[in-house]
C-alpha cells in the first residue's frame, strides 16, 4: 500500500505529521499525529492523533478543491506538498462528508 507524507513539521518541541493512503476500496485515509506542548488544549500527555476518511466517490471534488485536475492521482497531489498547509481547512469548510476519529491522552 502506497503512503505519502503530506506534512512533517517540527517547531521546537512540537511535531506535526500527516500521511495519506488509499484503502482497498478506494477510500482516502488521512492520518495525523501532533506531539508536543501545543497539543495541551486537547491532550494531557502531549499527543493527539486523528484520522479522516473520505469516500472514493468524493475524491474528484477534493481534487477540485486542491486545484488539481479531476483525473490526477490524489496521493501524488497530496504528496507534492503544494496544498498540504490548508488541506485540513479545505476539508473542514467543504461539504464533503468525512468520517473523523481522534485520540488523545
Buried (B, 14 or more C-beta within 10 A) or exposed (E): EEEBEBBEEEEEEBBBBBBBBBEEEEBBBBBBBBBBEBBEEEBEEBBBBBBBBBBEEBBBBBBEBBEBEEEBBBBEBBBBEEBBEEBBEBBEEBEBEBEEEEEBE
